[in-house]
Amino acid sequence: MGIEAVSIYTTADAGSPHVRDADTSLRLQGSSVAETYLDGAQVIRLAKSAGADAIIPGYGFLAESADFARAVEEAGLVWIGPTAEQMSDLGLKHRAREIAVASKVPVVPGSPQLVMSLADAHEEAERLGFPLMLKSTAGGGGIGLRCCRDAESLADAFDAVQRLAAVNFGEAGVFLERYIENSRHIEVQILGDGTGRVLALSERDCSLQRRHQKVVEECPAFAVPAQVRASMRASAIRLAAAVKYRNVGTVEYIYDIDTQEYYLLEVNTRLQVEHPVTESVTGLDLVECMLKVARGDCGQLFDGETGTISQQGASIEVRVYAESPLENFRPCAGSITSLSLPSSLRVDAWVDVGTEVSTRYDPLLAKLIATGRDRREALQRLAAGLRETRIEGVQTNLEYLRQIVSWSLFQTGSYTTKSLDFFLFQDSSFNVIESGAMTTIQDYPGRTGLWSIGIPPSGPMDHLSFRLANRLVGNDQGAAALECTFQGPTLKFHCDTIVAVVGAEAPVTVDGEPRPSNESFPLQAGQVLAVGSVENGYRMYIAVAGGINTPMVMGSRATFEVGNLGGKNGSKLQPGDIIPIGASPPPSKASEHLPVCPDIPIPSQPNACWTIGVVPGPHGAPDYFTQDGLATLFAGEWRVHHNSNRLGVRLTGPRPQWARETGGEAGLHPSNIHDSPYSIGSVSFTGDEAVVLTCDGPSLGGFVVFCVVASSEMWKLGQARPGDTIRLRAMSTESASRLDRELSASIQGLSELPKLENLLPEDNKGAGVGTPMVGAIECGGDKVLVRQAGDRSMLLEFGEDEIFDLEQSFKIQAFCQNHASTPIEGIHEVTPGVRTVHLIYASGLSPDTVLARLSRHMCSYVVPTRMLSRTLHLPLAFDDSVSQAAVERYAASIRSEAPWLPSNVAFLEKLNGLDDLPSILYNASYLVLGLGDVFLGSPCAVPLDPRHRLFGTKYNPSRSFTPRRSVGIGGNYCCIYATDSPGGYQLVGRTVDIWDAKSVQADQVQLMAKGSGKADVPWMFRPFDVIKFYAVAESELDAAPASKLIKVTEGELDLEEYQAWLASQKDSIDAMAAHREDSMSKSPFLPELRQPYKPKTASADVADVASSSGLNLAGEKVKAMMPGRCYNFQVKDGGMVKKGEILMWVESSKMEIEIRSPVSGRCVALGVREGGLVDAGQTLLTIDPAHENGGK
C-alpha cells in the first residue's frame, strides 16, 4: 500500500520480528508494561518524533482505550479504529447493553447498570438468580470474568474482578449477567465506514475456551442453524449502524444450545486475534480494510446492498501458547532452540530460533490457520499441520491442541464453551520434580559421524548399564534414557509405563515405597519415582518403555552440554522440565515376572579399585617414552581426580618418563605433538597430567596418548567416582574384540557378564603386550606409518619428521577427499590432523584387514598439486577484556604462578623475541588443517609463512574455561574456540562466532557431513580454508552483526608455487627461526617449561580442617562421599539441625552435591572450613542426636 511502518518496542522484545521488519523502530523507555506499552503519552510522543501520520493499535494493550484514541486524534494523528465515543459506548459492556436494547438486539438478563459495591451486587443477584457471571465492563481476552454460583462465591470474586479490570484495562467497573450453562460463543466480524454503512463479514465459532480464553476458532459457525446465524449478522449490523460504527469490530453472542436463542455478550472495538479465519473464507485482508477506512478509501467495500460479504470454504485456527497443560497451563519461559512450522498452513507467528520467550507478556507464540473447501478438509489439513509443527526450548500446548483436533467431540462439532473443562488431556511424559546432581538424556552410541567436525558422540558414560536398562523395559539398546550422576532425580509420571533403574547402587522408591534396582517394574500415571544418592558406583540409568522422545539433534538425542546439543534444550534436566516418552505397548496388568539384569561388577566403597583393559598406543617407547617409564604407567596405580567429568577423567599417578626434551615445533613440553585426532578412551598426558578422553571430549588435540581404553571397558569409567583407584591392564585388539562380542551377547541375553581377567594372562602387567605399530603403507615412494589407536581405531602418520609440511597436508587432504567419494569398506569415520589421519572402523575387523584396505585405497589415486581454498577475513580484537578475564580466572582457580601469567601476550612476545605480536597475527595467513581442535568446528590452523610461526607451549595444567570466540596460539598453531570449553592455547584476542546454532538440524548427519562449507551447516570452516585477521576495536566487534565483519573470497592453493616461494624466502625464514631459537634459549623460564609441573602445597591447606579434635566427640558422623571443595555452609558449630536439612554443598566434578543431615540434633563439631578441600570418607561434621529437643 506504499505505507512506511514505524514500530515501538521495549528492551525485553528488541529482537522481535515487528522490530526487524518495520522501516523504523523506536524504543520505549521504562521496564514494566505500565511504563511502556500502556503509557499512551509516550507512544504518541514517539509517533510524532518519527513523523507518523497514524497509529494502528493491533489487538492488545491500548487497543480498546477510548482515552488513548481521543488523545491520538487530539495530537493531530489519525486513529485507525473506531471513534473514542464508540469505544466508550460499545467497549464498556454495560453501555453496549443499553445500545443493544435500543437496537432490538437480544441481551442476557442482567444488571441494568454497573454495580458499584458488593452490597449492590448481592441485591442484583437476588433479583436475577444464580448462577451469574460477574464481568468487568472493559477489556476482553477472558480477563475479568468469574462464574458465581452462590452468594459466597460472588463475595469471593467481587474484589478480584474489579482489581483485574483496573490493572489490565484501567477501568474497574463490573456488572452481572445470567449464566447460561449449555452455550456456544459466536461472534460476528463487522466493518463500518463511519457513516452508518456496516458490513457483516461472516461469523466465527469461538466456543472452545479454557478459562474464557479462546483456544480454537472456526469460520463459519457451522454448528449453529443458518437462520440463527443470519439473524446474528443482522443484529450485529443494526447495533453497529446505530452508532455509525467506524472500522473493524466484533459483536460477540452467547448462544443457548437448548433454546436456540442468542444474546449479546459484548462488543470488541478492535481487531481480534482470530481474524485470520474470517480473512481465509472471505478473501479480505482486514488490516488493509482498516487502513482503507482510515484514509477514506473504502467505497468499493460498501457498494453492495445486503450488508454481507460472500464467503467460500471453511477455516479453523488454533492458538499455540508457551504454557504447560500438565501444570494447570502455567505460562512458560525459555529460548527457542528449534522451530519447524508447517508450510501447508497459514502461520502467524512472532518467534524464531533464538527468540527469548518471557512471561512478561501474553504467552501466545503462533496461530495456525487451516482452510479447506469444507470443514472436514480444513480439519484434515489442520491435523497434518499440527503434526509437522515443532517448537523446542520452551514448553507449549502443541500436544494439547493435537489431541483437541482429533477429539471426537470436536470432530463432530458437538462442543460447548465448557467442553474443555472436562477434556482429558493425556500425555506420555514425566515431570522433573527434583533433577538430581547431574541428570541428562543420552542415547547409544550417541551422535556418531561428526568426529571430524569436533562433535563428540556423547551418549552414556556407562554403556553397559545403559544398554541393560533398555533391555529390561523392552527397548532397543540405543533408545534414549536418563543418565544420573551421584544423586538421582525425582520424577512424576503422567502415563502408565515400565521403568528400570540400572547401574550404581542407590535407593529407589515409588511413592515412598522401595523398589528394586537392576530389574524392571511397572509405574502408573500419577506415581512418583525417586532415586537417591549412590552408595557404590557413580551413575544410574533410568530407562522407560518406549524411550525418551525428545527431538533428534544432528542424528541423536544425546545431551552434549558444552555444545548445547540434544537432550532437553541442550542441557541437563532442571526442576519443572516435562520430558516426553515414546510410544510403547501398554504395560501388562498381570503379575508376570519382569526381567532382571545380571550382576554388574561395581567395586564397593570406600576405596573402590578398578582394573580396566586398555590397548597400548598410538604413542609408545622409545620414541615418546622410555621403555621403563612406559612400563611404570601400566604397572602403577592411578587415582580419579575430583575435577573429572564427561569430557575427561583426570588421573593422578605415575609420572611420565619422557624420551625427549621437547615437542619441537608442536610445543616446548615433551607431551606436545602436532594436533592429532583422538580416539574415545584415549589416555593422554596434557603436560604431566593424565586424562582419559571420554564421550564428550574433543576430537583433536596436541598431546601424546600412551593407551586407549577398550570399547567394552569404557563403562567402568562411567562408574569410577573421584577418589577411586584404577589399574590399567594392557590387552591386544583381538582380546578386546572378543570381550566386546561376549559383552554384547550377555546384554542381549541378560546373562552373566564376561570377566576381563579371563582374557588376560595372569602375569600380564601391560608393558609387554605388542607394539602400537600395525605396519607401514608404501605407495609411490611415500611411506605412511599405521598405529593402533584403540580396538576400533587407527592413526595414520604421514611423513617421518615431527614438522608441518604442506606437501604431506596435500596428501592427507587427498586421502580424505578420495575416501569421501569412494569410501573404504568398513571405515566409518575419517578425521584429519596436522600430520595424521584418524580412522574409526567396524567392530570385528582385524588390523591386518584394515591395513590391506588402506593400502589399496592409497594406491588408487594421484595426489593433486592444486586444491580449492577459500580465504576468510575475520576481525580480531587483540588482547580483549574477555580473554584477559579468562586468564585471571585460571590464575585464581587453577595455577597462580606460571611463565604465561599474568599475560599470555607478554609471554609469547618474550619467548619469541617480539615487540609487536599484533603485526604477526594480522599479517599471517592461517591454513586450516583440521576441525574440532576444541569443539564444534574449531579450526586447527598453521601460518603458511614460517616467519609467522611462534614458539610456545600449552597451559599445564589446561584451563577449565575458555570463552567462545577466543583466539589462541599453541606452538605453531592457531585455534578459534567455537564454544565455552576447556583449553590450553595462549589467548591473544577474540573474533566472531564460528558456530551458528540456528543452522543445527534434527537428523541430517549425512547431508551435513558431506556439505561442509555450505550455508546450511553450523560450522564456518572446512579443511584448506585460509584465515586472515584484521584489527577491530572490541566495542565494534561486540556491536556489529557478524555478517558485516566477515568477508569470504574463493581461490586455490598451489603446492608447487608455494614451495618455490619458500625457496625464494629461505634466508629470511632461516634468520627468523634462528632469532626465535636464540630468544627461547635465553628465556629465563625455559627450564620451568620443560620440567614436570608440581603443584605447590599451600600452607593454608592445613586450615581446611576446622577442628579435628571436636570430631572425636560422640554423635552421628556426616562424611563426604566424594572428594571436592566444601561451600555454602547452612550449618554452624553449635547450631540445631533437622533430619533431611541441607548442611552444606560439596563441589565435585562440576556438580553441586547436597550434604543433608541424617538425623536431627545439634552440630557439636565442624571438621572443615568453608572453601576447604575434602577427601572421600572424610568427616565433615558431628551431630549429637541427644540435643534434638533442646537448645532452642
SELORO-751207 format. One record per residue (C-alpha): residue in three letters; x, y negated, z negated. Coordinates in steps of 0.2 Angstrom, whole numbers, plus 5000, padded with zeros to 4 digits. Each point is the difference from the previous one (the first is absolute). Layout:
BEGIN
ALAXYZ/...
// end
This chain:
BEGIN
MET500050005000/GLY501549895000/ILE499949964982/GLU501649994989/ALA499950094983/VAL500749944984/SER500050134985/ILE500349974982/TYR500850134988/THR500850024983/THR501750074995/ALA499250164996/ASP499350035018/ALA501349915010/GLY500350165011/SER498250025005/PRO499550015018/HIS499049844999/VAL501649914996/ARG501050075014/ASP498749995013/ALA499449824997/ASP500849865010/THR500449914984/SER500050074982/LEU499949894984/ARG500450064983/LEU498849964985/GLN500849944984/GLY499650104985/SER499950184995/SER498250054994/VAL498550015012/ALA499349854991/GLU501649905004/THR500150055018/TYR498550075010/LEU498749934989/ASP500849834999/GLY498949915014/ALA500949834998/GLN501750085004/VAL499350105015/ILE499349845007/ARG501649914997/LEU501050135009/ALA498750005015/LYS500249815002/SER501950014999/ALA500050125014/GLY498949895011/ALA498650134999/ASP498349965008/ALA499050144991/ILE500050124986/ILE499350185002/PRO499850094983/GLY499950185005/TYR499150114987/GLY500849974983/PHE500549874987/LEU499249845005/ALA499050065014/GLU498349984991/SER500549844990/ALA498849865005/ASP501149884991/PHE501550055010/ALA499049995017/ARG499449824995/ALA501749954995/VAL500750065017/GLU498849905010/GLU500249854989/ALA501950015004/GLY499649985018/LEU500250195005/VAL498850115008/TRP499350144988/ILE499850165011/GLY498550074991/PRO498349944993/THR499749834993/ALA500349974982/GLU498249984996/GLN499650175009/MET501350084990/SER499349944984/ASP498250045004/LEU500350175007/GLY501650054992/LEU499249984982/LYS498950154999/HIS498649924990/ARG499949855013/ALA500050135014/ARG498550084992/GLU499049845000/ILE500449975018/ALA499550185004/VAL498349994992/ALA499749845010/SER500550095016/LYS498950154996/VAL501550114998/PRO499750144987/VAL501049984984/VAL500250124985/PRO499049964985/GLY501149904989/SER500349844989/PRO499449855010/GLN501549904993/LEU501750024993/VAL500050074982/MET501149894990/SER500150104984/LEU499950184994/ALA498349954991/ASP499349955017/ALA500750165008/HIS499050104987/GLU498449905003/GLU500150035019/ALA500450194997/GLU498450024990/ARG499049925014/LEU500950105014/GLY500350174992/PHE501650115000/PRO501050055009/LEU500749835006/MET501549945009/LEU500949854992/LYS500849905014/SER501249855002/THR499249885011/ALA501749965009/GLY501250125009/GLY499950185006/GLY501150155003/GLY499150094985/ILE500749884987/GLY498849934988/LEU498750145001/ARG499450114986/CYS498650134999/CYS499149984983/ARG498850144994/ASP499549934983/ALA500249854989/GLU501650064993/SER500950025016/LEU499349835006/ALA500849924984/ASP501750095004/ALA500049945018/PHE499549824998/ASP501649924995/ALA501150115011/VAL499049965016/GLN500049814996/ARG501950014997/LEU500450105016/ALA499049885010/ALA500849844993/VAL501850085002/ASN499750065018/PHE498849875007/GLY500049854989/GLU498250024997/ALA499350094984/GLY498250005004/VAL499050174999/PHE498350065003/LEU499050164999/GLU499250125013/ARG499050164999/TYR501250155003/ILE499450115014/GLU500650184997/ASN500050085017/SER500649875012/ARG501149965015/HIS501049845003/ILE499649935017/GLU500749835006/VAL499649905016/GLN501449905008/ILE499449835005/LEU500849865010/GLY499249825001/ASP500449855010/GLY499549884986/THR498549935009/GLY498850144996/ARG500450135013/VAL500650164992/LEU500550175006/ALA499850174992/LEU501650105005/SER499350174995/GLU500150074983/ARG501250104989/ASP499750144988/CYS501249974985/SER499250124988/LEU501550114996/GLN500749904985/ARG501050034985/ARG499749884986/HIS499149895012/GLN501549995011/LYS499750055018/VAL501150155006/VAL499150055016/GLU499049895012/GLU499150055016/CYS499149915014/PRO498650025004/ALA499150064984/PHE499350155009/ALA499250084984/VAL498849854998/PRO498450015011/ALA500249895016/GLN498549894996/VAL500649974982/ARG501749955007/ALA499149885013/SER499149924986/MET501649984990/ARG500849915015/ALA498549895002/SER500049954981/ALA501849965001/ILE499749885015/ARG498649924991/LEU501049974984/ALA501549935009/ALA499049895012/ALA499149934985/VAL501749914995/LYS500649985018/TYR501450124996/ARG501749975008/ASN501350135004/VAL500150184994/GLY499250074985/THR499250164994/VAL498250034993/GLU500150154988/TYR498550114996/ILE499650134987/TYR499050145009/ASP498850104989/ILE500150185008/ASP498550064991/THR498849855005/GLN500949955016/GLU500049824994/TYR501449885000/TYR500549854990/LEU501249865001/LEU501650044991/GLU501149855003/VAL500749905014/ASN501950005003/THR500449835008/ARG501750065008/LEU500750145011/GLN499950174993/VAL501450134998/GLU498950125010/HIS499749895015/PRO501050115012/VAL498650135001/THR498849865006/GLU501349945013/SER500350185006/VAL498150035005/THR499649825006/GLY501649965009/LEU500249844991/ASP501549934991/LEU499349924985/VAL501549894996/GLU500049935018/CYS498149974997/MET500449904984/LEU501349905009/LYS498849965014/VAL498649954989/ALA501249884990/ARG500549915016/GLY498349995007/ASP500350135014/CYS498750134997/GLY498649965012/GLN500250175010/LEU499850104983/PHE498349924997/ASP499350015018/GLY498850144996/GLU498349994993/THR499950154989/GLY501249964987/THR500950175001/ILE501550065009/SER500050165010/GLN501150144993/GLN500750175006/GLY500650154990/ALA500450024982/SER501549954989/ILE500650054983/GLU501349924989/VAL500950064985/ARG501049904988/VAL501850074995/TYR500449944983/ALA501650014989/GLU499250094986/SER499950164991/PRO498450095001/LEU500650134987/GLU500349864988/ASN498349915001/PHE500649915015/ARG501349914992/PRO500849875011/CYS501850055005/ALA501649915004/GLY501550065010/SER501049985016/ILE499550075016/THR501350135005/SER499150085015/LEU498549955010/SER499150085014/LEU498349935006/PRO498950085013/SER500249935017/SER498250075005/LEU499149884988/ARG499949814997/VAL501149974985/ASP500049834991/ALA501550014988/TRP501249884991/VAL501350134995/ASP501650065008/VAL501550114995/GLY500949914986/THR498449904995/GLU499949974981/VAL498350034994/SER499549924983/THR498550004989/ARG500049815001/TYR498750015014/ASP498650115006/PRO500750175003/LEU499350015018/LEU501450065012/ALA499150045016/LYS498350025009/LEU499850155012/ILE498649975012/ALA499450145012/THR498749975014/GLY499150135011/ARG498550015011/ASP499050064985/ARG500350034982/ARG500550185002/GLU501449955012/ALA500649864988/LEU500050124986/GLN501150125009/ARG501249865005/LEU500149934983/ALA500450174992/ALA501450035013/GLY500749834997/LEU500050034981/ARG501050165002/GLU501349905010/THR500149864987/ARG501550014988/ILE500549874988/GLU501450044988/GLY500849914986/VAL498449944991/GLN498550114995/THR498549985011/ASN498250065002/LEU500350085016/GLU499650184995/TYR498549934991/LEU499449935016/ARG500450165010/GLN498950094988/ILE498649875001/VAL499950015019/SER499950195000/TRP498750004986/SER498450075006/LEU499049874992/PHE500949875010/GLN499950105016/THR498250004999/GLY499849824994/SER499050054985/TYR501049904988/THR499549854988/THR500949864991/LYS500350124985/SER500650165010/LEU501849964997/ASP499750004981/PHE499750195002/PHE501250045014/LEU501250134994/PHE501749965006/GLN501150155001/ASP501949985001/SER501350145001/SER501349904990/PHE500849984982/ASN500249844990/VAL501749964992/ILE499749964982/GLU501850004994/SER501350025013/GLY501450084990/ALA501949955001/MET500250035019/THR498650085009/THR500150005019/ILE499150095015/GLN501250115010/ASP499850135013/TYR501250145007/PRO501249995009/GLY499649815000/ARG500449875014/THR501150105011/GLY500749945017/LEU500649834996/TRP501650034991/SER500949915014/ILE499049844996/GLY500550014981/ILE498250064995/PRO500250144988/PRO498950154999/SER499449964982/GLY498950154995/PRO500150094983/MET501650004990/ASP499550184995/HIS499450085015/LEU499850174992/SER498749944987/PHE499249895013/ARG499750155012/LEU499550124986/ALA498749874994/ASN499249995017/ARG500050195002/LEU499050014984/VAL498649895006/GLY499950075018/ASN500949865009/ASP501350005013/GLN501750004991/GLY500349825007/ALA498349924995/ALA500249844991/ALA500050014981/LEU500649904985/GLU501850004993/CYS500049954982/THR501749964992/PHE500250024981/GLN498349944995/GLY498450055009/PRO498549905005/THR498250014994/LEU498750025014/LYS498150005001/PHE499350105014/HIS498549955010/CYS499750175008/ASP500150194996/THR501650075005/ILE501550124995/VAL501649934994/ALA501750074994/VAL501449924990/VAL501750085004/GLY501849974995/ALA500649934984/GLU499350054984/ALA498749874993/PRO498350004992/VAL498550015011/THR498349964995/VAL498249985008/ASP498949894989/GLY501250034986/GLU499950195001/PRO501750095004/ARG500250075017/PRO501450125006/SER501549945011/ASN500650105015/GLU498350065005/SER498449935008/PHE498449954991/PRO498449925005/LEU499549824996/GLN498249935001/ALA499649825005/GLY500149884986/GLN501450104991/VAL501649934995/LEU501750085002/ALA501449954990/VAL501950055001/GLY501149954986/SER501949984998/VAL501150145005/GLU500850124987/ASN501250095012/GLY500449955018/TYR499749835007/ARG498650005013/MET498250075002/TYR499050025015/ILE498149985001/ALA499250085015/VAL498249985005/ALA499050115011/GLY499949925017/GLY501649894996/ILE500149824998/ASN499349905015/THR500949845000/PRO500449935017/MET501550075010/VAL501449885002/MET501350045013/GLY499550185000/SER499950034981/ARG499049954984/ALA501650014990/THR500449854989/PHE501649915004/GLU500049854988/VAL501549915006/GLY499349995017/ASN498249974994/LEU499450155011/GLY498750144997/GLY499150054984/LYS498949874992/ASN500449845009/GLY501950055000/SER500250004982/LYS499850114984/LEU498250024993/GLN499349864989/PRO498550014988/GLY498449965009/ASP500650085017/ILE498750115008/ILE500850155010/PRO499150095013/ILE500050195001/GLY499950105017/ALA498650115005/SER500050184992/PRO498750144997/PRO499149974984/PRO500750094985/SER499250164995/LYS498950004985/ALA500450184997/SER501350044986/GLU501150095013/HIS501950014996/LEU500949855007/PRO501850025005/VAL501549984989/CYS501749955006/PRO501650094995/ASP501149944986/ILE501149855005/PRO501750014992/ILE500249834992/PRO501350004986/SER499349954982/GLN500449834992/PRO501149944992/ASN501650035009/ALA499350085015/CYS501350065012/TRP499750035019/THR501050115012/ILE499749935018/GLY500650085016/VAL500949885012/VAL500850025017/PRO501849935000/GLY500449855012/PRO499949915012/HIS501649924991/GLY501250114991/ALA501950044997/PRO501349955005/ASP499449865010/TYR499049914987/PHE500350094984/THR501450104993/GLN499750184999/ASP500150014981/GLY498949844999/LEU498750085011/ALA500050164989/THR499749894985/LEU498449925007/PHE499250185002/ALA500750074984/GLY499549854988/GLU498449954992/TRP499049855006/ARG498849904989/VAL498449915008/HIS500249824997/HIS498449904994/ASN500149885015/SER499550155011/ASN498449995011/ARG499250055016/LEU501449925010/GLY501450094992/VAL500550104985/ARG501549924992/LEU501250124992/THR501449984988/GLY501450134999/PRO501650055007/ARG501049865008/PRO500550025018/GLN501850035005/TRP500349915016/ALA501250065014/ARG500149825006/GLU500349834993/THR498749905010/GLY498650025013/GLY501049905013/GLU498949905011/ALA498450064991/GLY500549924983/LEU501349994987/HIS499450144989/PRO500450185005/SER498250054999/ASN499649885014/ILE499750075018/HIS499349925016/ASP498150004998/SER499450185003/PRO498350084998/TYR499650104985/SER499050164997/ILE498750004987/GLY500850084985/SER501749935004/VAL501249984985/SER501049855003/PHE501249894991/THR499549815000/GLY501749954994/ASP500450114986/GLU498250044995/ALA499150155007/VAL498249995007/VAL498950135007/LEU499049925014/THR498250054998/CYS498449995010/ASP499849815000/GLY501849965003/PRO500949915014/SER500450105016/LEU501749905004/GLY501449964988/GLY501949984999/PHE500450134986/VAL500950175000/VAL498850154997/PHE500850164992/CYS498550115000/VAL498150005004/VAL498750084989/ALA499250155009/SER498249975006/SER499350144989/GLU500949924985/MET499449825002/TRP498550034989/LYS501250024985/LEU500549825002/GLY498249954998/GLN499950084983/ALA501749954993/ARG499749864989/PRO501349874994/GLY501150084987/ASP499950175008/THR501650095005/ILE500350075018/ARG501250135006/LEU500350005019/ARG500250185008/ALA500750005017/MET499150125013/SER500150045018/THR498749945013/GLU499550185002/SER499650024981/ALA499149845000/SER498950055015/ARG499650174992/LEU499549914984/ASP498949885009/ARG499150145009/GLU499750104984/LEU499449844991/SER498749965014/ALA499450184999/SER499849994981/ILE499049845002/GLN498950075013/GLY499750164990/LEU500049924983/SER501350134995/GLU501650004989/LEU501249875006/PRO501850055006/LYS501549964989/LEU501549915006/GLU501250114990/ASN499450155010/LEU500749935016/LEU501749944993/PRO501550104994/GLU500350014982/ASP501749915000/ASN499549875012/LYS500449834993/GLY499849915017/ALA501849955006/GLY500350155010/VAL498450015011/GLY500549975018/THR500449845008/PRO498849865005/MET500750015018/VAL498950095011/GLY501149985016/ALA500549885014/ILE499249965016/GLU501249965015/CYS499349935016/GLY500849895013/GLY501549984989/ASP499049944985/LYS500050094984/VAL498649984987/LEU500150084983/VAL498450084993/ARG499850004981/GLN498750094990/ALA498949874991/GLY498850114990/ASP499150165005/ARG499049925014/SER501149855005/MET501749975009/LEU501149855002/LEU500949975017/GLU501649904998/PHE500549915016/GLY501949955002/GLU501450054989/ASP500449844992/GLU499049914985/ILE499849855011/PHE498649915010/ASP500250035018/LEU498849945013/GLU500350145012/GLN499550134987/SER498549894996/PHE499550025019/LYS500250194998/ILE498950004984/GLN498749905009/ALA500050115015/PHE499850154990/CYS498549934991/GLN499249935016/ASN500250175009/HIS499350094986/ALA498549885000/SER499750045019/THR500550194999/PRO499850064982/ILE501250134993/GLU499050154995/GLY499750014982/ILE500749834996/HIS498649904991/GLU500949834997/VAL501649925006/THR500749854990/PRO501549905006/GLY501349924989/VAL501649905004/ARG501050155005/THR498950154996/VAL498350075005/HIS498950094987/LEU498950145005/ILE498550084991/TYR499650175008/ALA498750144998/SER500150114984/GLY500650175004/LEU501249955014/SER501850064997/PRO501449875001/ASP500850095015/THR498449995010/VAL499949824997/LEU501849975004/ALA499750095017/ARG498549905004/LEU500949844996/SER501550055011/ARG498850035015/HIS499249834997/MET501649904999/CYS500650085016/SER498449965010/TYR500249815003/VAL501349875004/VAL500349864988/PRO499649835008/THR501149854999/ARG498649875000/MET498550004988/LEU498549884998/SER500349884985/ARG498949864994/THR500749854990/LEU498949944986/HIS500449834993/LEU499549994982/PRO500149864987/LEU501250024985/ALA499849894984/PHE501850024994/ASP500350054981/ASP498149964996/SER499349984983/VAL499050175001/SER501650105004/GLN501049914986/ALA498650044988/ALA500250195005/VAL501849994996/GLU499749924983/ARG498750134996/TYR501350145004/ALA501349914989/ALA498749994986/SER499350185001/ILE501350115007/ARG501849945001/SER500549834992/GLU501850005007/ALA500550055017/PRO501249925014/TRP498449965010/LEU499349904985/PRO499349874998/SER500149965019/ASN500050135014/VAL500449865012/ALA501649954990/PHE500550184999/LEU499950035018/GLU500949845004/LYS501450044988/LEU500250185005/ASN500249955018/GLY500949844999/LEU498649905007/ASP499549824996/ASP498450005011/LEU499050164999/PRO498549925008/SER500949975017/ILE500450195000/LEU498150044997/TYR499449885013/ASN501250045014/ALA499950194998/SER499050115012/TYR499450154989/LEU499750165010/VAL498650114992/LEU500750184999/GLY498650074989/LEU498449964991/GLY499550044982/ASP501649944992/VAL498949964985/PHE498250035005/LEU498749965014/GLY501149975015/SER501349904990/PRO501549995013/CYS501750064997/ALA501049885012/VAL501849975004/PRO500849845007/LEU500550045018/ASP501549884998/PRO501350084988/ARG500549834994/HIS498349994992/ARG500150164990/LEU500449974982/PHE500850104986/GLY498950044986/THR499250124988/LYS498350054995/TYR499349974982/ASN500650134988/PRO498850054992/SER498749945013/ARG498649874997/SER498350064994/PHE499249855009/THR500349915017/PRO498749885006/ARG499350035017/ARG500749905015/SER501749994991/VAL501550015011/GLY501550114993/ILE501850035005/GLY500850174996/GLY501750045007/ASN499849975018/TYR498250005001/CYS498549894998/CYS498250054994/ILE498449914999/TYR498950074986/ALA498250035006/THR499250024983/ASP500449984982/SER501250144996/PRO501650064992/GLY501649955009/GLY501949985000/TYR500549885013/GLN500749834996/LEU498549875002/VAL500449855011/GLY498349935004/ARG498250035005/THR499150015017/VAL498250045006/ASP499050154997/ILE500550155011/TRP498650114996/ASP498249965005/ALA498850094988/LYS498549945011/SER500750125014/VAL500050154989/GLN498850135008/ALA499050154992/ASP500650155010/GLN501149955015/VAL501750074995/GLN500450075017/LEU499549855009/MET500949894988/ALA501650114999/LYS500149995019/GLY499549815001/SER501449924991/GLY500149825004/LYS498249985007/ALA498849884993/ASP499050134991/VAL501350064988/PRO500449924983/TRP501950005002/MET500949875009/PHE501650085006/ARG500550155011/PRO501850075002/PHE501149895011/ASP499149844996/VAL501249864996/ILE499649884986/LYS500649825000/PHE499749884985/TYR499849825001/ALA500049874985/VAL498449954992/ALA499549914984/GLU499250114987/SER498549894999/GLU499750015019/LEU500250195000/ASP498750024987/ALA498849875008/ALA500050045018/PRO499150165008/ALA501350135004/SER499450005019/LYS500649825001/LEU501850054993/ILE500350165011/LYS500650005018/VAL500350165010/THR500950025016/GLU500250155011/GLY501750065006/GLU501250155001/LEU501650054992/ASP501550055011/LEU501250124992/GLU501449975013/GLU499849815000/TYR500150014981/GLN501550104999/ALA500949895013/TRP499549854989/LEU500850094984/ALA501650025010/SER500149825005/GLN499749954981/LYS501250134993/ASP501349884993/SER498749884992/ILE499150154993/ASP501650084993/ALA500549844992/MET498349984991/ALA500150174994/ALA501749984993/HIS499549844991/ARG498550084992/GLU501150154995/ASP501249894992/SER498749904991/MET499250164993/SER501750074995/LYS500349844990/SER498350004992/PRO500150014981/PHE498550114999/LEU500550135013/PRO500650134986/GLU498349984991/LEU499150035016/ARG500950165003/GLN499850074982/PRO498550104994/TYR498849884992/LYS499950034981/PRO498649914991/LYS500549914985/THR499350064984/ALA499349844992/SER500249984981/ALA498249945000/ASP499550185004/VAL500250054982/ALA498749874996/ASP498750105010/VAL499850114984/ALA499049894988/SER500150104984/SER500650185001/SER500050024981/GLY498149975000/LEU499750145012/ASN500450134987/LEU498449954990/ALA498650125000/GLY498649985012/GLU499550035018/LYS501549985012/VAL499549915017/LYS501350055013/ALA500549945017/MET499550145013/MET501149915013/PRO501649905000/GLY499749815004/ARG499949834993/CYS498749964986/TYR499049845002/ASN498449914995/PHE499950064983/GLN498250004992/VAL500550074984/LYS501149924986/ASP501050074986/GLY498750024985/GLY498549985012/MET498450105000/VAL499650115015/LYS498550105006/LYS500150175009/GLY500149975018/GLU500549825000/ILE501449955011/LEU501649974990/MET501249945014/TRP500550045018/VAL501550095007/GLU500649955017/SER500750155009/SER500150045019/LYS499149845004/MET498550064990/GLU499249924984/ILE499750144988/GLU498949974986/ILE500550064982/ARG498550034990/SER499850044982/PRO499750194996/VAL499249954983/SER499349864990/GLY501149924987/ARG501449884996/CYS501649985010/VAL501350034987/ALA501549995012/LEU500449935017/GLY501550105008/VAL500349885015/ARG500049825004/GLU499049925014/GLY500950015016/GLY501150144994/LEU500550165009/VAL499450174994/ASP500350185004/ALA498750145002/GLY499650074983/GLN500649854991/THR498949944985/LEU499249845003/LEU499149974984/THR499350094985/ILE498249994995/ASP499450054982/PRO498250075001/ALA499949984981/HIS499749815003/GLU498550035012/ASN498849924988/GLY501049874992/GLY501049845003/LYS498649905008/
// end
